[in-house]
């Protein structure tokens, strides 16, 4: 079972680098508590996009169609596409994949040590940068989507994208009501931060940035000399949130409505084929946080500097399911570290009517 430490590591993974801790502001709400997060939401309504439905007649929204950074919440798209491919017989979860082919999508840093943690979870000996000591070692393909969801491994995400292709990701998302999600290479984004000469000028169209990120990611996978060059460069990459923000704000975006639609489709059982497998994987990270009377909690979160995102559903025996999609900007480093209390707020709101009303009041 994953521990709370693993949960928080997964929520934080996808950040651009190992960020320096921020200083606390005494005037800000205490987000170590559930009430503190309600106070934060009430004080930052312009920075909040939320859509929540408890499956029992209560629904609330705030800026639900405003596009914001998605961070690792986008990975539910890749999971859904993998689950569809398995259900349709295009992928075999028992296939033994070469660790070196997975490692090739990991640009050494900038994932909160998610890839390192995933390899350790699998018992794969690796160096301090999360690169396997034996690239010929094999693991079942089934472990890749699990690493993506449990630890928020960006390399697993890009590996699945390469295997499946963008059209499969787009079709899988559309089955859950999310049209045209931004499924760019996550490794490419990191490489452009490390090596800005391979990035487009600030303000370039999204399609240009996505194409350039994809190109540099493909080069990293295929060219050992380029990987060596990247390794030389990473110590000088921007590290603080303020330094990273000009890069971060051009990362992939979507709306709370988009994220809600796919999570809702999975939670209600409408997502076919592959919905059962996707739910099984999403249910494992919070298997110890299921509220009384419920059967499971489905969960994937993400973060980037100034950004925290959550897609979450609670399911009950008998068919009821509640879903919440939350995209936050203007989040401090300290608040991001307190993500567990925000998750408690959302689970409680879906499970307890009075707590739902408290969240509705905070959203305004």
SVG drawing of the C-alpha trace seen along z (x, -y; Angstrom):
<svg xmlns="http://www.w3.org/2000/svg" viewBox="-30 -39 59 50">
<polyline fill="none" stroke="black" stroke-width="0.4" points="0.0,0.0 1.2,-3.5 1.9,-5.7 0.9,-9.3 4.5,-10.2 4.2,-8.5 0.9,-10.3 2.4,-13.7 5.4,-12.8 3.1,-11.9 1.1,-15.1 4.2,-17.2 5.9,-15.3 6.0,-17.0 7.5,-20.2 10.2,-21.7 13.0,-21.0 13.8,-20.4 12.4,-23.7 13.7,-25.7 11.3,-25.9 9.3,-29.1 8.8,-31.2 5.5,-31.1 3.3,-34.2 1.6,-34.7 -1.3,-36.5 -2.2,-33.6 -4.6,-30.8 -3.1,-27.8 -3.4,-25.2 -2.2,-22.4 -5.9,-22.2 -9.1,-21.6 -10.5,-24.9 -7.4,-26.7 -7.9,-25.4 -11.5,-26.6 -10.2,-30.0 -7.6,-29.9 -10.2,-29.1 -12.4,-31.9 -9.5,-34.4 -8.3,-33.3 -11.5,-32.9 -9.9,-34.4 -7.2,-31.7 -9.6,-28.8 -11.2,-26.6 -13.5,-23.9 -16.3,-21.6 -17.7,-19.2 -20.7,-16.9 -21.4,-14.6 -23.7,-12.3 -26.5,-12.9 -27.9,-16.1 -25.4,-18.7 -23.2,-20.5 -20.9,-23.5 -18.6,-25.3 -16.2,-28.2 -14.5,-29.3 -14.9,-25.7 -14.3,-26.6 -11.2,-28.8 -8.1,-27.1 -5.3,-26.7 -2.2,-24.6 -2.9,-20.9 0.4,-19.6 0.4,-15.9 -3.4,-15.7 -3.2,-15.3 -1.9,-11.7 -5.4,-10.4 -5.6,-10.7 -2.6,-8.5 -4.0,-6.0 -7.3,-5.9 -5.6,-5.3 -3.5,-2.5 -6.6,-0.9 -8.4,-1.1 -5.4,0.4 -5.3,3.4 -9.1,3.9 -8.9,3.9 -5.9,6.3 -3.4,3.7 -1.2,3.9 -0.3,6.8 0.3,5.9 2.5,9.0 4.9,7.8 8.4,7.5 9.8,4.1 13.4,3.0 14.2,0.6 16.6,-1.3 13.7,-2.2 11.8,-3.6 14.8,-5.5 15.4,-7.1 12.5,-9.4 13.9,-10.6 16.0,-13.7 17.7,-13.0 16.0,-15.6 12.9,-17.8 10.3,-15.2 10.5,-15.4 12.5,-12.1 9.4,-10.3 11.3,-8.1 13.9,-7.2 11.1,-6.3 9.3,-4.2 12.5,-2.1 13.1,-1.6 9.5,-0.5 10.1,2.1 13.4,3.2 15.4,2.0 18.9,0.9 19.6,-2.7 21.9,-5.6 21.0,-8.8 19.5,-10.3 17.1,-7.4 18.9,-5.7 18.9,-1.9 22.3,-0.3 21.3,2.5 19.4,1.1 18.6,4.6 16.6,5.5 12.9,6.1 9.7,5.3 6.0,6.0 4.4,3.2 1.7,3.1 4.1,1.4 4.5,-1.6 1.0,-3.1 1.1,-2.2 4.4,-4.1 2.8,-7.0 -0.2,-7.2 1.4,-6.1 4.5,-8.2 3.6,-10.6 6.6,-9.4 6.9,-11.7 9.1,-9.2 6.3,-6.6 3.9,-9.1 6.1,-9.8 6.9,-6.1 3.1,-5.4 2.6,-8.4 5.3,-7.0 3.9,-3.5 0.3,-4.6 0.6,-7.8 -1.2,-11.1 -4.3,-10.0 -5.0,-7.2 -4.6,-9.6 -7.0,-12.0 -9.6,-9.3 -9.4,-7.9 -9.9,-11.4 -12.9,-12.1 -14.6,-8.9 -14.7,-10.5 -15.9,-13.9 -12.5,-15.7 -11.8,-17.0 -8.3,-17.8 -6.3,-17.5 -2.8,-18.9 -0.7,-15.7 2.8,-17.2 6.0,-15.6 6.7,-16.2 10.3,-15.4 10.5,-17.8 9.2,-20.6 12.0,-19.9 14.7,-19.7 13.6,-23.1 14.0,-24.5 17.4,-23.0 18.5,-24.0 16.6,-27.1 18.3,-27.4 16.0,-24.5 12.9,-26.3 10.8,-28.8 10.7,-32.5 8.4,-33.4 4.8,-33.9 5.1,-31.5 1.9,-29.7 1.2,-26.5 1.6,-24.4 5.1,-25.7 6.2,-25.0 4.6,-21.6 6.4,-20.7 9.8,-21.9 9.4,-20.1 8.5,-16.9 11.5,-17.3 14.0,-17.8 12.4,-14.8 12.9,-12.5 16.5,-13.6 17.1,-12.9 15.7,-9.4 17.7,-8.5 21.0,-10.4 23.4,-9.3 25.6,-12.3 22.7,-14.7 21.8,-13.0 25.3,-13.5 25.1,-17.2 21.8,-17.5 23.4,-15.9 26.2,-18.5 23.6,-21.3 21.1,-20.4 23.0,-21.9 22.6,-25.4 18.9,-25.1 16.5,-27.6 15.5,-26.2 13.4,-28.7 9.6,-29.2 10.2,-32.8 12.9,-31.7 10.8,-28.8 7.5,-30.7 8.2,-32.2 8.6,-28.6 5.8,-27.0 3.1,-29.3 3.4,-28.0 3.0,-24.4 -0.1,-22.3 -3.5,-23.7 -7.1,-22.6 -10.2,-23.4 -11.7,-21.9 -14.7,-20.9 -12.3,-18.9 -10.7,-17.1 -14.1,-16.5 -15.6,-15.0 -13.0,-12.2 -12.9,-11.5 -16.7,-11.4 -17.0,-9.0 -14.5,-6.7 -16.1,-6.9 -19.7,-6.3 -18.7,-3.2 -19.7,-4.8 -16.2,-4.7 -15.8,-1.7 -13.7,0.2 -11.0,0.1 -12.7,-1.8 -12.4,1.1 -8.7,1.3 -8.2,-2.5 -10.4,-2.6 -8.3,0.2 -5.1,-1.8 -6.6,-5.1 -8.1,-3.5 -4.8,-2.3 -3.1,-5.6 -5.9,-6.5 -7.0,-3.0 -6.5,-4.0 -8.6,-7.2 -12.0,-5.8 -14.8,-7.5 -17.2,-5.4 -19.7,-3.6 -17.9,-4.2 -16.1,-1.6 -13.1,-3.5 -11.5,-6.8 -10.1,-7.4 -7.3,-10.0 -4.6,-11.7 -3.1,-15.1 -0.2,-17.2 1.8,-20.3 4.1,-22.8 5.4,-26.1 2.5,-28.2 0.1,-25.4 -1.8,-22.5 -4.3,-20.3 -6.6,-17.4 -8.9,-15.0 -10.8,-12.9 -13.9,-10.7 -15.6,-8.8 -17.6,-5.7 -20.2,-3.9 -21.9,-0.5 -25.1,-0.8 -23.8,-3.0 -23.5,-6.5 -20.3,-8.3 -19.1,-11.9 -16.4,-13.7 -14.3,-16.8 -11.8,-18.6 -9.7,-21.4 -7.1,-23.6 -5.4,-26.2 -2.9,-28.9 -1.1,-31.3 -0.2,-28.5 2.9,-28.9 5.5,-26.2 4.3,-25.7 0.6,-25.4 1.6,-22.8 3.3,-20.7 0.0,-20.8 -1.9,-19.2 -3.1,-16.3 -5.4,-18.6 -7.0,-19.9 -7.6,-16.3 -9.3,-15.7 -11.5,-18.7 -12.6,-17.2 -13.2,-13.7 -15.3,-15.1 -17.3,-17.4 -18.2,-14.4 -19.2,-12.2 -20.9,-14.6 -23.6,-17.1 -22.6,-19.7 -19.0,-19.6 -20.2,-20.1 -22.0,-23.2 -18.9,-24.5 -17.0,-24.1 -19.8,-25.8 -19.7,-28.8 -15.9,-29.0 -16.2,-29.0 -18.8,-31.8"/>
</svg>
